[in-house]
Structures are given as C-alpha cells and as structure tokens.
C-alpha cells in the first residue's frame, strides 16, 4: 500500500483518499494536487504493465502456511494456516479484531506477514511484484473504494486500463452487466448519484472486469439494508456459479457465510479455530469458541 504524505486539499477530500490509495496500490500514476482537490494523471503508466507473472501449477488457488502478523503490541495473526481450493468460496468469520481482514489482505500483499508463507496458485507471493499481483486478483474493500471523480464505467474499467487493455471499456461494460447494471444507463453516472447497493455492484464489477481467477471480498454487503443485501447476495451466488472464480469472503454474519460459502473458517484472536462446510460446523463444532459462536447466532450447535 502506498503511503500518502501531506493532506488532501478541499472539502470532502477525505472521502477520496481510499480510492486514491486503491489506485496507487494497483500501480496508478502519482496524482497532481490543485485547489479543487485531486486530479489523477491518465497518461503515464508504470513500467511493469504487461509483465507476465510466473507460470502456475496445480496447487491450491490460495494458501497460508503458519502466517503471523503483528501490529505493534497487537498480534493480528498467530500461525494461521489455510487452503482455498480452485473454484471454492471460503468465508472468514469471527469477531472484530480476530484477524479476518489481515489474512485476506495477505493474499494480495496489501499486508505482508512477519512470518510464514502465503501462496497464490502455488507461488510464494513474496516473490511476486505486488502491483502485478493486485491486478491479477480481484478485490472488493469494505466501502467499495470507488473513485468519486470517475464515472461508473471508468471506475469499472480501472484494472483493464492499468493493464493497458485496448478494450478496457468493453470489459467494464461486460462486468457491469454481470452484476445487473445496464452499462448504457449507468456507465456515465457518478458514484455520488448511485444508491449504496449500486455502488457495491460497481465495486464488484471493477473486481471482475479483468476476468480474474481469484476474488477477495472484505465485508462487501455489511453496510447495506436487508433487502439490498439479500439481492446482492443472490447476485453473488449466481456469479460464482457462472464464473467459477475462487473467492475469499470476510463477514461478521454467520448466516451470510452459510449462504455463500462452501467452507467457513472461524477465526478468534488471530487463529483459525475450525475450517468446515456449514453442515459440519453445526454438527461437529471443534472448540468451545465455535460452539459459543453458533449459540450466539441462534443456530443449532
């Protein structure tokens, strides 16, 4: 993650910050500042555009091996190991501070572990260019992270554009259609003109536009109303069936995890308590914490 120095000028600039950092993380150009706020340079592209990543093998799509991460005195991950098979959806669930998002961000190198190994398609991510990796792995952050000064189509086309694809807009339109948005009607609108559910659909479209094999989602539906959330969950399930992408989903909602995931990884205090299919989790909770989680969620344990 690129660190910004100084302050963002102009009212509402703080709302732009996350999208800008997202752009930097994907290898975008350094912005120019003026009195009106942020202006992103569209001309310069990084030298690694088009660089091919190492060939892949037949290992799990994602793997963590004894991964630990500390932030000051906080041990966020404590020897975590996890495998995600190709085409599988694994949900990471647990209380706030359990390490879910930290683990998720290790897979695209937005966070680097202090110890252990993280693999993407059998390759140690420490050996990969982090920007190239992030352009290859779709990512939906908690608040969507749309660039507010870019229209919907341009937001959705971000990764194909950064990769130098001549048909970036066409890829964006296809992705918008996949998430249930009409590109002809929505493509020229601003993020501020969209509902919360529409903004999240655009964020998912951006993650899918470059046709990644892996998508990481960090509580993508958490801030939505119940009806919109149910609609997006149904759309996500349909997309997974159609595209067969490998997915890791962070959520606080056990019902959501059961609905969307093939397996659920329960995390607590930086450790994985149990990884199991939803039925197995109910029938054979492995620890007292898992039993308590099931009881709190008012499901049979």
VMD Tcl script that draws the C-alpha trace (Angstrom):
set ca {
  {0.00 0.00 0.00}
  {1.41 3.38 -0.96}
  {1.60 5.92 1.81}
  {0.42 9.46 1.17}
  {2.28 12.39 2.69}
  {0.70 15.74 3.43}
  {-3.03 16.48 3.48}
  {-5.69 16.31 0.85}
  {-6.96 19.78 -0.08}
  {-10.59 20.75 -0.47}
  {-13.84 19.85 1.24}
  {-14.75 16.18 1.19}
  {-11.22 15.22 0.23}
  {-11.11 12.58 2.94}
  {-13.77 10.66 1.02}
  {-11.44 10.48 -1.95}
  {-8.49 9.12 -0.01}
  {-9.34 5.41 -0.02}
  {-9.99 5.30 -3.74}
  {-6.73 7.10 -4.41}
  {-4.80 4.64 -2.28}
  {-6.57 1.83 -4.14}
  {-5.37 3.34 -7.41}
  {-1.82 3.64 -6.07}
  {-1.91 0.05 -4.83}
  {-2.78 -1.06 -8.35}
  {0.12 0.91 -9.77}
  {-1.58 4.10 -10.92}
  {0.21 7.35 -11.55}
  {1.11 9.75 -8.76}
  {-1.64 12.36 -8.54}
  {-1.33 16.08 -9.08}
  {-2.89 18.35 -6.45}
  {-4.66 21.61 -7.16}
  {-7.06 23.93 -5.33}
  {-10.07 21.90 -6.42}
  {-8.77 18.64 -4.96}
  {-7.35 15.59 -6.66}
  {-6.54 15.30 -10.35}
  {-5.30 11.90 -11.45}
  {-2.84 11.80 -14.35}
  {-4.14 9.49 -17.08}
  {-1.11 9.39 -19.36}
  {1.78 7.75 -17.54}
  {1.58 4.02 -16.88}
  {4.04 2.02 -14.79}
  {6.84 0.14 -16.49}
  {5.50 -3.24 -15.36}
  {2.28 -3.02 -17.43}
  {2.06 -6.21 -19.48}
  {4.70 -8.03 -17.43}
  {3.85 -11.73 -17.21}
  {3.80 -13.41 -13.83}
  {5.47 -16.78 -13.27}
  {3.68 -19.88 -14.57}
  {1.26 -21.57 -12.18}
  {0.98 -25.15 -11.02}
  {-1.90 -27.30 -9.83}
  {-1.70 -26.43 -6.13}
  {-4.50 -24.83 -4.16}
  {-5.51 -21.46 -5.53}
  {-4.66 -19.79 -2.20}
  {-2.72 -21.00 0.80}
  {-1.40 -19.58 4.06}
  {1.31 -21.52 5.87}
  {1.93 -20.68 9.55}
  {1.34 -16.97 8.89}
  {1.88 -14.47 11.70}
  {1.49 -10.70 11.68}
  {1.93 -8.17 14.46}
  {0.91 -4.51 14.51}
  {2.87 -3.05 17.40}
  {1.72 -4.88 20.52}
  {-1.26 -6.46 18.71}
  {-0.80 -9.98 17.38}
  {-3.23 -9.95 14.45}
  {-2.34 -13.37 13.05}
  {-0.83 -16.17 15.10}
  {0.46 -19.05 13.00}
  {-2.54 -19.21 10.65}
  {-2.72 -21.95 8.02}
  {-5.49 -22.17 5.44}
  {-6.01 -23.66 1.97}
  {-8.58 -22.47 -0.57}
  {-9.25 -24.83 -3.44}
  {-9.78 -23.67 -7.00}
  {-13.34 -22.52 -7.62}
  {-14.17 -22.66 -3.91}
  {-15.62 -19.91 -1.73}
  {-14.22 -19.78 1.81}
  {-15.78 -17.36 4.29}
  {-13.65 -15.92 7.09}
  {-15.86 -15.24 10.09}
  {-15.18 -14.01 13.60}
  {-15.41 -11.04 15.90}
  {-13.80 -7.67 15.14}
  {-10.07 -7.97 15.67}
  {-9.98 -11.71 15.01}
  {-7.62 -11.30 12.04}
  {-10.03 -11.85 9.14}
  {-9.17 -8.76 7.10}
  {-5.46 -9.04 7.87}
  {-5.41 -12.58 6.50}
  {-7.43 -11.56 3.44}
  {-5.02 -8.71 2.67}
  {-2.03 -11.06 2.88}
  {-3.27 -12.79 -0.28}
  {-2.83 -9.66 -2.42}
  {0.09 -8.20 -0.46}
  {-1.76 -5.22 0.89}
  {-0.33 -6.70 4.09}
  {2.91 -8.68 4.27}
  {3.23 -11.24 7.08}
  {6.08 -11.15 9.56}
  {6.42 -14.94 9.48}
  {5.13 -17.78 7.37}
  {4.34 -18.14 3.70}
  {1.44 -17.05 1.51}
  {0.89 -18.77 -1.83}
  {-1.24 -17.80 -4.83}
  {-1.58 -20.61 -7.35}
  {1.40 -22.31 -5.76}
  {3.72 -19.29 -5.98}
  {5.04 -17.52 -2.90}
  {3.62 -14.01 -3.12}
  {6.83 -12.62 -1.59}
  {8.48 -13.39 -4.95}
  {5.84 -11.52 -6.95}
  {5.57 -7.87 -7.85}
  {2.77 -6.70 -5.51}
  {1.21 -4.40 -8.10}
  {1.09 -7.14 -10.72}
  {-0.41 -9.48 -8.14}
  {-3.16 -6.99 -7.20}
  {-4.08 -6.51 -10.85}
  {-4.46 -10.24 -11.19}
  {-6.54 -10.80 -8.03}
  {-9.92 -9.06 -7.80}
  {-10.52 -7.10 -4.60}
  {-13.66 -5.53 -3.12}
  {-12.94 -3.45 0.03}
  {-15.47 -2.76 2.75}
  {-16.74 0.55 1.41}
  {-16.31 -0.24 -2.29}
  {-13.49 2.27 -2.72}
  {-14.88 3.86 -5.89}
  {-13.06 6.93 -7.17}
  {-15.67 9.69 -6.74}
  {-14.32 11.86 -9.57}
  {-14.52 8.99 -12.10}
  {-17.77 7.92 -13.72}
  {-19.11 4.41 -13.27}
  {-17.71 2.93 -16.48}
  {-14.27 4.33 -15.82}
  {-14.30 3.00 -12.26}
  {-15.22 -0.44 -13.51}
  {-12.51 -0.27 -16.21}
  {-9.73 0.62 -13.74}
  {-7.79 -2.65 -13.75}
  {-8.06 -3.37 -17.50}
  {-6.98 0.24 -18.14}
  {-3.98 -0.08 -15.83}
  {-3.04 -3.30 -17.61}
  {-3.11 -1.46 -20.91}
  {-6.08 -3.35 -22.37}
  {-7.32 -1.65 -25.58}
  {-10.87 -2.84 -24.83}
  {-10.96 -1.70 -21.20}
  {-14.36 -0.02 -21.58}
  {-15.84 -3.11 -23.22}
  {-14.52 -5.25 -20.37}
  {-16.07 -2.80 -17.91}
  {-19.44 -2.92 -19.67}
  {-19.42 -6.71 -19.60}
  {-18.65 -6.70 -15.88}
  {-21.39 -4.15 -15.18}
  {-23.82 -6.40 -16.98}
  {-22.69 -9.39 -14.90}
  {-23.62 -7.57 -11.68}
  {-27.02 -6.48 -13.00}
  {-26.26 -2.91 -14.07}
  {-27.13 -1.70 -17.57}
  {-23.92 -0.10 -18.87}
  {-25.86 2.11 -21.29}
  {-27.92 3.56 -18.45}
  {-25.33 3.54 -15.68}
  {-21.93 3.90 -17.34}
  {-21.86 7.70 -17.44}
  {-23.24 8.28 -13.95}
  {-21.16 9.46 -10.99}
  {-20.75 7.31 -7.87}
  {-22.48 10.02 -5.80}
  {-25.62 9.53 -7.90}
  {-25.89 5.82 -7.05}
  {-27.57 4.02 -4.19}
  {-25.41 2.08 -1.74}
  {-26.33 -1.19 -3.42}
  {-25.49 0.17 -6.86}
  {-22.10 1.42 -5.66}
  {-21.29 -2.02 -4.29}
  {-22.32 -3.61 -7.58}
  {-19.90 -1.29 -9.37}
  {-17.17 -2.26 -6.90}
  {-17.80 -5.95 -7.63}
  {-17.82 -5.19 -11.37}
  {-14.43 -3.48 -11.04}
  {-13.07 -6.56 -9.30}
  {-14.38 -8.81 -12.11}
  {-13.63 -6.63 -15.14}
  {-10.20 -8.12 -15.87}
  {-11.61 -11.69 -15.55}
  {-9.55 -12.74 -12.52}
  {-9.48 -16.33 -11.31}
  {-9.46 -15.15 -7.67}
  {-11.59 -12.51 -5.94}
  {-11.19 -11.24 -2.37}
  {-14.19 -9.57 -0.71}
  {-13.92 -7.70 2.59}
  {-17.43 -7.44 4.07}
  {-18.86 -6.22 0.75}
  {-22.50 -6.34 1.88}
  {-22.17 -5.34 5.53}
  {-23.30 -1.71 5.29}
  {-26.40 -2.34 3.16}
  {-30.05 -2.54 4.16}
  {-31.54 -6.01 4.48}
  {-33.38 -6.05 1.14}
  {-30.44 -4.72 -0.87}
  {-28.10 -7.09 0.94}
  {-30.27 -10.10 0.07}
  {-30.40 -9.02 -3.57}
  {-26.62 -8.69 -3.77}
  {-26.07 -11.99 -2.01}
  {-28.30 -13.70 -4.59}
  {-26.42 -11.95 -7.42}
  {-23.10 -13.04 -5.92}
  {-24.21 -16.68 -5.72}
  {-25.28 -16.58 -9.36}
  {-21.99 -15.00 -10.41}
  {-20.00 -17.67 -8.62}
  {-21.92 -20.42 -10.39}
  {-21.44 -18.73 -13.76}
  {-17.79 -17.73 -13.45}
  {-16.33 -20.39 -11.16}
  {-13.97 -17.93 -9.50}
  {-12.08 -18.76 -6.33}
  {-13.37 -16.48 -3.58}
  {-12.45 -15.50 -0.05}
  {-15.20 -13.59 1.75}
  {-14.79 -11.75 5.05}
  {-18.03 -11.41 7.01}
  {-19.36 -10.99 10.55}
  {-22.61 -12.71 9.58}
  {-22.71 -16.48 10.04}
  {-25.96 -16.77 8.07}
  {-24.31 -14.97 5.16}
  {-21.29 -17.27 5.36}
  {-23.54 -20.33 5.32}
  {-25.47 -19.00 2.34}
  {-22.49 -18.05 0.18}
  {-19.53 -20.21 1.17}
  {-18.52 -23.80 0.51}
  {-16.48 -23.79 3.71}
  {-16.27 -21.48 6.70}
  {-13.07 -20.61 8.57}
  {-13.86 -19.45 12.10}
  {-11.19 -17.06 13.43}
  {-10.57 -15.95 17.00}
  {-7.69 -13.88 18.41}
  {-5.59 -14.31 15.28}
  {-6.04 -18.06 14.99}
  {-8.23 -20.36 12.92}
  {-10.46 -22.32 15.29}
  {-12.08 -24.53 12.65}
  {-12.47 -24.83 8.88}
  {-15.51 -26.81 7.78}
  {-18.51 -26.94 5.50}
  {-21.58 -25.31 7.08}
  {-23.23 -28.62 7.95}
  {-20.08 -29.99 9.55}
  {-19.61 -26.77 11.52}
  {-23.07 -27.24 13.05}
  {-22.78 -30.97 13.61}
  {-19.24 -31.08 14.99}
  {-18.02 -27.73 16.36}
  {-14.34 -28.21 17.12}
  {-13.87 -25.77 20.01}
  {-15.79 -24.04 22.76}
  {-15.48 -20.77 20.85}
  {-17.15 -22.26 17.75}
  {-19.96 -23.63 19.92}
  {-20.42 -20.21 21.51}
  {-20.43 -18.53 18.10}
  {-23.14 -20.89 16.87}
  {-25.17 -20.31 20.04}
  {-24.91 -16.53 19.71}
  {-26.02 -16.76 16.12}
  {-29.07 -18.75 17.29}
  {-28.32 -21.71 15.12}
  {-28.12 -25.26 16.31}
  {-24.68 -26.17 17.67}
}
mol new
graphics top color blue
foreach p $ca { graphics top sphere $p radius 0.5 }
foreach p [lrange $ca 0 end-1] q [lrange $ca 1 end] { graphics top cylinder $p $q radius 0.2 }
display resetview
